[in-house]
């Protein structure tokens, strides 16, 4: 199933394809209750070719523009018996690949398939042991050795400590993996249960928030000292945003020419204004965001977005889109919805176009701001 999905804080996002069941068997997997796709590669190819010829819709536009394809946030393509053929087909169609995987024992074949200039291997390694992962296709040590080998081949490699589980892996373990693997980027996410109340009983308890926060802060500081691109949960929540080594921005530039809207790029721009003018806080308007994202607006100007193409998240639910809209209205709907909730505080004010005005303090969110 190929779709445009809410991932990584990009808008509209890179494409996502889930085409096969996963057999890694992680105890903590948030997707283990989801429907398992088993889609032949021929079906995927035919779907792409049909989408290319459609004049309207976000998905056909992203397909024509060869937006990167994430494979996948809900499965692992390297569990499929024909994983090589699947990846080769995606590459022959001209798509950059963002491969989310725990790998298998034949991972060295990736060097013959992936493009070192645009493709990425996002490899999940949650520690130096296989606790909660005893069914994985590689041991923890094999995962680390595979990561080192991929980096030596020049393949763009992301070390994903996703999820971070403090009873399995401490910050010293994470630092050790960073130093040994020498990845191009580091991702760190807290373990969380799925949002569905019906499914929560099937998952282990979440970890203390203060313990996870301290670990995130520690690894974030470590990545900055090492000058490694990183994407670590709750960036800028109780501290200023900073521009150095932002993995989301660098991935956008590398894989899609910088043409996606990346909210962290705008947040960093706002922080620079605060710092340069010595402000304690600033109000942020939709007009200012339009000016900042003019390049992206120009790129998507011919995109016609239909209802159901990409749901607009409001925080508690999804807003139904009425009729076809263009990129500016699409961006406005997300601006007024919940897309910037992890960057700025909302005010109760509206501007001349009935768009929300946001607020940002110099030290982070109003409720977290430090004197």
DODO-491856 format. One record per atom (N, C-alpha, C, CB): x, y negated, z. Coordinates in steps of 0.02 Angstrom, whole numbers, plus 50000, padded with zeros to 5 digits. Each point is the difference from the previous one (the first is absolute). Glycine has a CB too. Example, Ala and Ser with C-alpha at 12.3 -4.5 7.8 and 13.67 -1.06 7.14 Angstrom:
<atoms>
506605028450390/499554994150000/500454994050000/499055005950062/500774988849902/500424994150003/499614994550037/500595003249892/
</atoms>
This chain:
<atoms>
500425005950000/499584994150000/500444993850000/499085006250061/500884989849888/500384993849994/499554994250020/500735004849908/499524990950137/499604994450024/500454994250020/499105008050039/500594986149968/500344994250028/499824999850074/499984993549890/500535006750154/499885001050071/500314994350041/499985012449981/499734986450078/500284995150046/500615003050034/498854994850019/501755003349959/500615002650029/500534994550004/499735011449955/500694988850096/500624996150003/499904992550003/500535009249940/498864988350066/499904992850003/500064996649933/500425000450113/499535003449832/500004997149933/499274999049978/501115005549972/498784989949981/499344998849973/500074997649928/499554997250115/500115005849837/499715006750003/500585005050007/498994996549930/500875009250098/500555004450017/500255004049940/499555000650114/501045002349896/500225005149953/499495005649999/501214997050020/498785006749926/499555005749992/500205005750048/499804996849879/499725007650134/500145005850043/499705006249968/500014992650104/500395012849894/499775006249970/500095005750050/500284995849885/499175007650130/500025006150040/499745005649956/499834993750110/500595011049871/499805005149952/500085007150021/500294991949917/499955009350145/500115006950022/499965000550075/500725002049900/499125003950128/499995000950073/500704999550029/498975007349989/501074990950074/500644999750035/500065006150046/500024987349995/500575015750006/500125005950042/500554998850052/499645007249904/500534986350108/500524998750050/499765001650071/500464991149925/498885008350087/499715002450063/500194996150062/499995010849948/500084982550047/500174996050059/499414999750048/500814993249930/499325008050134/499475000150050/499654993250005/500635008750063/499744985849927/499744993350011/499684996949938/500874998750085/499125004849858/499794997149936/499324996650005/500675008849941/499314984750043/499374996350003/499525001949943/500614990750056/499675012549892/499595001749942/499775007350000/500624991449937/499495012250117/499855007249999/499265001549997/501045001850064/498534993349952/499285001149996/499724997649933/499934998950124/500494998449832/499764997349937/499925005549948/500564989150026/499065009349924/499915004649944/500675001149964/498804996249986/501345010049997/500625001749966/499895000449925/500385006350102/499964989549862/499955000049927/500445005649971/499774987650000/500005015249945/500415004849963/499884998649926/499955008950093/500404986049882/499874997449933/500545002149951/499414990250051/500425013449897/500515001849949/500314993749969/499385010749976/501254989850007/500344994149972/499674997749935/501065003950052/498655000749910/499674998149938/499414995350013/500345010949949/499314990350106/499434995750018/500254992950016/499375010050045/501194989649991/500294993550016/500204996349937/500415004550110/499934998949844/500224996849938/499414997449960/501005007649997/498494996549995/499404997949962/499664994150033/499865011749960/500124988350106/499684994450036/500384993549987/499605008050089/501074992349914/500404994049987/499894997449929/500865004250081/499135000349870/499914997949931/499314996949989/500785009149964/498714993350070/499334997149994/499974993250033/499515011549997/500824987850061/499994993650035/500344994549960/500015006250108/500504995549855/500374995049961/499554996449950/501025007050012/498474996349963/499584997249948/499394996150027/500375009349928/499554990550138/499444996250028/500194992650007/499615010350062/499944985349920/500154992950000/499904996850069/499664999649880/499915003350160/499854997150065/500185004850056/499084993349949/501075003950109/500155004150059/500714999150024/499165008049961/500934992250105/500664999350029/500445006049985/499514993150090/500225012949916/500395006149987/500275000149929/499315006150085/500274992849863/500274999849932/500534994749991/498915004249959/501014990050073/500514994749994/500665002350029/499104991350007/500895011650053/500625002350032/500325005749960/499544996650112/500045007649858/500275005349957/500354997149939/499085007750039/500604987549928/500314996949941/500654996550018/498864998549949/501164998450109/500604996450022/500535004550030/499284990150020/500565016449985/500465004950029/500224998050070/500395002949885/499104995650156/500124998950071/500305006350030/499044991850006/501395007650045/500285006050032/499465004650027/501024993450029/499115013149968/499545004950028/500305002950063/499555002749885/500084996750171/500195003350062/499765007249998/499954989150064/500505015649947/499835007150000/500265003150066/500055000749872/499554999850178/499344997450012/499954998550073/499505006449903/500004989850119/499954998750071/499585005450035/500104987749977/499695017449987/499585005250032/500225007149984/499074992049995/501475008849968/500255006749986/500754999649983/498855003749958/501435001750020/500715000249982/500065003949934/500384999550122/499794997049824/500025003149934/500515005749997/499654989249950/500865010550094/500525005149998/499785006650032/500844990950002/498535009450020/499705006450020/499685003649941/499794995250114/500125001349831/499685003149941/500515004549964/499214990149988/500585015949990/500465004349963/500284996749937/499385009850044/500214985949924/500214996749939/500194992750012/499265007749935/501054990850122/500144993050018/500454996649949/499865003150120/500615000549851/500444996949951/499604997749940/500955007350038/498624997049936/499594998249941/499554994050016/500025012049962/499724987850098/499574994450020/500404993450000/499305007950070/501274992049962/500414993950001/500244998049931/500355002950116/499865002049845/500234998549932/499454997049957/500825009450010/498564992949999/499444997349962/499884992750018/499495011449994/500534987050071/499914993150023/500544995549971/499475004150106/501154998449894/500554996049974/499964999149924/500715004150094/499085001049870/499924999549927/499464995049981/500395011849989/499114987450055/499484995049988/500244992950015/499155008850028/501444990650002/500304993450009/499894996650067/499874999049881/499925004850170/499854997150065/500615000450047/498795003149985/501364991450050/500465000650057/499675004350054/500524988749975/499885015150063/499735004750049/500244998050070/499985009249914/499554990950133/500154999150071/499825006750033/499794987250000/500705017150008/499885006950020/500035000850076/500495003849890/498934997350141/499975001350072/500035007550011/499314989550020/501205012950016/500125007250003/500425001850061/499915000649876/500045005750143/500475003050048/500495004549963/499134999550091/500815000749843/500455003849955/499915007650008/500814990550006/499515013049948/500055007350004/500735001949984/498775001749966/501375004750031/500705002149993/500294998749931/499765008750084/499824989549868/500244998549932/500044992549988/499505010649961/500594985450091/499984992749994/500534997349952/499564999650116/500985004049873/500534997449956/499764999149928/500845005650074/498624997949907/499724999149933/499724993049989/499745012249998/500134984250057/499744993249994/500494995549962/499375001550107/501275000049899/500504995849966/499935000249924/500775002150096/498915003249878/499915000649928/499344997049977/500695010350002/498904987550044/499334997649983/499914992650015/499565011450022/500694986350035/499854993350022/500474994849970/499585004950105/500174989049889/500374994349974/500304996250060/499244999149897/501415000450106/500324996850057/499864992550003/500885008649996/498904988449949/499874992849999/499334998150031/500704999349898/498785004950092/499334998050021/499655004950047/499934994249893/500275012150107/499665005050041/500265000150071/499825006849898/499774995750148/500175000250071/499815006850029/499834987650009/500605015150033/499825005850041/499914997550072/500645008149924/498734992250097/499814998150069/499975006550039/499344989549963/501205012150072/500055006550034/499844999450074/500865003549916/498655000350105/499815000050071/500475004550040/498804997749969/501554999450079/500415003750048/499824997250068/500965002449917/498705001450124/499754997350064/500455001550059/498865001249954/501745001250032/500475001350054/500515005349982/499124996850080/501305004949967/500545004749989/499805007250016/500814990950024/498555010249983/499745006850011/499335000549965/500615001250111/499125004849884/499375001149965/499415001250047/500655004749906/499384992150152/499435000250045/499384997349964/500764998750101/498685004649903/499384998449965/500045001349925/499774991450087/500815011249889/500095000949928/500315006949985/500144987549987/499725017550053/500335006449993/499825003649935/500025000850123/499454996949842/499815003049936/500314996449940/498945003750054/501424990949958/500304996149945/500465004349957/499934989850071/500145008349867/500415003849953/500754999350012/499094998649917/501114996150119/500704999050019/500064999250075/500234994549889/500335007650139/500144998650070/500194992650007/500385012050020/499664985650041/500194993050011/500694998649973/499284999750102/501195004849909/500684999149975/500015000149924/500455005350104/499164999149865/499975000249926/499704993549973/499885012550004/499644984650030/499714993649978/500544994550001/498875003550045/501524996350007/500524994950005/500545001049947/499784999150124/500415007049864/500505001449948/499724998349931/500505009150072/498864992349917/499684998349936/500004992449990/499285010350007/500564986050046/499994992749996/500694997349981/499084999750085/501445003049947/500684997849984/500175001449928/500345002050119/499465003949856/500155001949931/499644995449951/500165011950036/499214986549977/499624995649955/500324993149996/498955006350028/501274991250029/500324993450001/500655000149960/499494997750111/500895007749894/500625000549962/499895000249925/500505006050097/498914996349882/499835000249928/499764993349975/499715012150012/500234983050033/499764993449979/499244999549998/501034998849935/498625006250090/499274999850003/499794995450057/499915011749952/499624983950033/499774995250051/499625003850054/499934990649913/500345009550146/499745004350053/499774996050060/500775009049962/498624992450061/499724996950059/499965005350055/499344991649931/500965007050126/499935004250059/499364997850037/501275001750010/498235002849992/499364998350031/499925003750066/499504997949886/500594998650168/499855002850066/499264998850011/501194997950047/498415006349921/499284998949994/499635006650007/500204990049926/499535011350135/499954995350056/500595000650048/498765000649989/501334994050050/500475000250056/499655003150060/500624989749957/499695015550070/499715003650057/500535000450054/499225006949926/500734989050127/500544999450049/500155006350040/499694988350007/499855016649994/500175006250035/500425004649956/498954999050066/501134999249871/500405003949953/500644996549979/498955005149959/501024988350037/500554996149970/500074993450037/499825005449886/500774993150140/500114993550032/500374995349953/500015005650113/500104988449909/500324995049956/500725001849984/499244991350047/501105011949999/500685002349984/500005005049943/500344998150120/499165006349879/499935004849945/499894996449933/499545008550080/500034986449921/499864996249939/500634996549975/498814998450037/501564998550009/500624996649981/500515004949972/499794991450089/500245014449941/500465005249976/499825002049928/500165004250118/499204996649868/499785001949933/500164994349950/499095007350048/500804986649972/500164994349957/500744999949982/499054993450051/501375007550000/500724999849989/500245005849957/500134994250109/499575011749900/500225005949963/499745000049928/500035006250108/499344991949884/499685000349933/500194994049957/499055006450050/501004987749982/500134993849964/499464998749946/501245001450021/498134998250000/499464999249952/499984992949972/499355008750061/500294990649883/499894993349973/499504996050041/500265004449886/499294999250148/499494996750040/499775004650056/499644993449901/500065003550151/499745003650058/499274997950011/501165000850052/498415004149958/499304998850019/499885003250068/499634999649878/500004997050165/499845002850065/499284998350016/501204998950040/498405006349974/499294999250015/499845003850065/499734998949875/499844998150165/499775003550060/499545005849980/500084989450068/499935015949972/499505005349991/499324997350019/500875009050025/498624992749936/499324998150017/499515005449978/500314987849989/499145012550045/499475004549980/499624996849942/499905004750117/499724999349845/499594997149947/499444995750030/500255009949926/499484985750033/499494995450026/499335003450013/500574990949938/499305014650028/499375003550007/499945003250070/499995002249876/499494996050160/499895002850067/499895007449999/499534989250034/500165013349913/499865007249996/500635004249996/498944997249943/501594999950027/500615003849989/500514999250057/499814998749878/500104996450165/500524998450050/500155005850047/499634988249994/499885016050020/500115005550048/500495005249973/498854998150043/501305001749893/500465004949971/500734997650002/499075003949926/501064990350103/500674997149999/500274999050070/499724994349892/500945005750114/500324998950064/499914992850022/500835009049974/499284989850090/499924993350027/500514995149971/499545005050106/500274988749889/500474994949979/500494998350056/499144995349921/501425001650062/500534998750048/499904993050031/500795007549936/499514991250123/499934993550032/500234994449954/500165005450112/499444989449882/500154994649953/500634996250019/498794998949978/501345000350087/500604996350020/500645003849982/499344994850093/500635011949912/500585004149981/500144999549925/499755007950095/499724992449865/500074999649928/500244993149979/499105008549986/500644986450047/500204993149983/500754999050013/498844995950026/501395006450031/500714999250016/500435003649950/499714999050121/500075006949857/500385003849950/500014996349933/499695010750059/499744986749921/499974996249936/500464994050002/498825003749984/501154992550070/500424994150006/500745001849997/499114994450069/501075011149963/500695002250002/500245001949929/499845004150119/499764999749845/500215002149932/499974994249951/499585011650025/499954983949985/499984994149957/500644995850008/498744999850009/501474999250052/500624996350013/500605003749970/499514995250105/500495011449901/500555004049975/500054999549923/499875007850097/499554992549870/500004999349927/500244993149978/499065008349994/500774986650043/500224993349982/500764999350008/498884995450036/501395007550017/500734999950010/500355003849944/499844999250125/499875006449854/500295004249948/499844997549929/499925009750078/499644985149919/499794997149936/499675005249954/500934991650010/498625012450020/499635005149963/499284997649991/500745009250046/499004991149894/499304998449988/499565004350045/500254996549881/499225000650147/499595003850046/499284997549999/501005002150071/498565002449948/499284998650006/499785003650064/499814998749873/500154997550181/499865002850066/499354996950026/501245001950023/498335002350003/499334997850022/500014993750042/499675011949997/499814984049993/499864994050039/500544994749993/499385007150080/500874992249860/500484994649982/499674993250012/500565007549914/499774988250125/499764993250011/499424999450047/500394997849889/499465007350151/499434999650046/500154995350058/499675011649969/500904989250063/500174995850057/500684996749992/499305007450073/500944992349866/500634996649984/499904996449933/500705008850063/499744986649920/499954996849934/500125005149944/500394989250050/499315009549892/500185003949941/500714998249979/498785000449963/501565004350006/500674998649975/500075002949929/500485000050118/499954996849842/500035001649929/500485005749983/499714988249978/500785013150065/500535004649980/499765007350001/500834992050046/499385011749903/499925007249995/499275002350007/501145001150047/498414995549916/499305001950000/499885005449947/499664988550041/500185017649981/499945005649954/499404999349953/500545007150085/498914990149939/499414999349957/500154995349942/499255002150098/501084992449917/500174995249947/500505003049950/499794990650080/500715012949946/500515002749954/499715005749958/500894996950082/498665007249946/499685005349961/499564997149945/500035007450100/499614987249916/499584996849950/500414997349943/499184997050090/501384999849926/500444997249948/500325005549958/500224990250073/499975015149960/500375005449966/499545004349955/500805000150096/498615001549928/499575004849965/499494996849954/500165007550095/499644986349919/499474996949960/500144992849984/499195007850052/501454990449946/500194993349978/499754994450045/500005004549888/499814997150174/499754994950046/499294997849986/501154996250010/498485007649951/499344997749977/499425001750045/500455001249888/499655002950163/499475001150049/499994994250050/500105012649986/499324986150044/499944995350055/500255003750063/499014993749946/501515003750086/500265003050061/499914994950056/500845007349936/498734994350112/499824995150051/500604998150044/498835004549999/501635000250012/500584998250041/500434994749966/499985011450048/500044988549885/500374994749966/499704993250014/500315008249910/499024991450089/499674993750016/500094998250073/499165002349910/500815002650135/500104998650071/500704997250013/499205009250028/501304993549938/500694997450008/500054992949974/500455011749988/499214986849956/499984993249973/499704995250050/499895004749884/499564997250148/499694995750051/500474999050059/498875004149966/501485001150055/500474999450056/500564995249982/499735011750035/500504988449903/500534995349979/499774992850005/500465008849923/498914989950060/499724993250007/500004997950073/499295001849897/500485002750147/499984998550072/500704998350025/499015007750014/501474996549968/500684999050025/500334993749971/500105012550012/499804986349922/500334994349968/499734993450026/500175007049898/499194992850119/499704993850023/499954999550076/499354999749894/500915005350141/499994999950072/499305000050030/501074994149995/498475009549974/499315000050022/499895005450054/499644995849887/499875002950157/499805005050049/499485004849969/500234991950094/499405005749858/499495004149967/499824996749933/499555004150113/500104999649846/499794997349936/499345003349980/501204997949965/498374998250001/499405002949970/500155001949928/499254993050076/500445012449901/500175002849935/499375000449958/500955006750049/499074990249892/499414999749957/500055004849942/499864988150032/499565013449939/499985004449941/500354996749941/498915005050041/501034988449953/500344996549945/500755001050005/499084991449997/501195008450063/500715001050008/500215007049980/500004991850092/499585013149924/500155006949980/499975000849924/499535004150109/499994992649859/499955000349927/500634997349967/498764998750008/501504995950018/500614997149972/500595004850009/499574988450023/500475014750035/500555004550013/499985006149954/500014996250119/499395006449869/499925006149960/499834998549926/499625005750104/500584988649871/499834998349931/500285005049950/499974988050034/500625014349977/500295004949954/499585006349997/501144995550025/498645007050033/499595006050001/499324998849968/500595003750104/499134990449908/499354998249970/500065000049924/499704993250101/500855004049873/500104999949928/500065007149972/500574988950010/499765015450026/500095006949977/499335003749995/501155000150051/498414998749998/499365003650004/499424996149968/500415005450104/499744989249860/499464995649976/499525003549952/500784990550014/499445014649952/499565003649953/499665006050031/500744996249908/499345004750156/499715005850034/499284998550022/501155003550040/498385000749939/499304999450020/499875005550051/499654995149886/500175002950174/499925004750055/499265001450010/501064995950056/498755010449940/499305002050004/499825002250071/500045003549879/499324996250139/499795002550066/500245007150011/499004992449997/501275008950062/500245006750017/500715001349980/498855003749989/501474991649973/500695001149980/500485000150060/499734994549891/500155001050156/500474999050056/499614996650056/501034999249921/498745004650127/499554997350051/500344994750043/499415010950001/500204984150018/500254994450039/499885001350074/499774992149904/500765008950133/499955001950071/499864993950043/500795009749980/498714990850062/499814994450043/500225000950073/499034998249925/501265007550091/500225001450068/499625005750031/500304988250012/499045011849980/499595005450028/499695004349945/499774992850099/500235004649840/499695003649945/500274997349934/498955002250068/500724999649878/500194997549935/499444995949970/500765009949983/499414984549987/499514995749969/499865002249929/500374990550072/499005009749909/499815002049933/500094994249952/499185008250046/501174992949900/500124994949949/499404999449954/501245002150006/498564991849979/499434998849956/500254997749931/499284996950099/500665007549852/500194998349931/500754999949989/498974993449994/501225005749943/500714999749981/500314993450024/499785007449900/500854992950120/500364993950021/500705000049972/499324999550106/500994994649892/500694999349979/500475000050059/499614993649900/501035005450086/500505000950052/499964994850055/500735005049914/499094988750070/499964994850052/499435001550048/500484991549920/498945010450054/499445001650044/500155006450040/499214994549919/501135010250049/500205006150034/500474998350059/499895006549892/500584989250096/500474998050053/499624996150054/500944999549917/498604996250064/499614996150049/499605004650046/499924990549918/499775014650053/499615004750041/500435003450052/499235001849903/501385000150078/500455003150049/500264994950050/500335008549914/499784985450064/500214994650044/499474998850054/500664994749906/498725005250075/499454998850047/499825006350039/499574991149925/500665014750052/499875006250035/500495001350055/499515004549897/500865001050098/500435002050056/500725001349979/498995004950054/501204993149885/500655001949974/500584996850038/499465001349889/500454992650136/500554996450034/499975000750076/500014992049905/499615012950120/499915000650072/500655001350038/498865004149977/501634999049989/500635001450035/500544994949984/499705012049997/500094982249975/500484994549987/499804993650036/500255005149889/499104993350109/499774993550025/499385000850044/500474994549898/499425000550145/499374999550037/499494996349957/500625000050112/498765002249892/499464996649964/499734994250042/499705010849941/500164983650027/499634994750033/499265000549980/501034992550002/498565003350027/499294999849981/499884994949945/499695003550116/500844993549858/499944994949949/499975003049930/500614992150075/499055004349881/499985001849929/500244994049960/499055008250018/501274993149925/500244994549957/499454998049950/501205004050013/498984991849939/499524997349952/499675005449957/500674989649998/499665016349996/499725005449960/499695005650043/500864997449913/499005000950151/499725004950046/500485005850014/498874996949960/501765001950034/500515005050015/500264998950071/500325000949878/499865004650156/500244999750069/500654996150004/499445011050024/500644985250030/500644996950017/500315004050056/499594988449964/501045013550027/500355003950050/500464995650042/499955010049924/500324993050129/500434996650047/500605004550014/499024993750052/501575003349954/500605003850019/500424995950048/499995006149890/500154996850169/500464996850046/500725001849984/499115000350088/501354995649935/500705001049981/500295006550028/500134987649997/499575015150057/500285006050032/499585006249989/500504992650084/498995007049874/499605006049987/499264998650009/500955006950037/498664998449971/499284999350010/499854996050063/499825010849940/499644985550058/499814995750056/499955004050065/499384992549920/500345013650077/499905003950061/500665003150025/498835002349962/501694997949995/500645002850020/500544994850008/499685010449942/500184983450036/500534994949992/500394999050066/499304994449911/501355005050081/500444999050057/500194992650006/500445011849988/499614985850072/500224993150009/500754999549985/499114998050087/
</atoms>
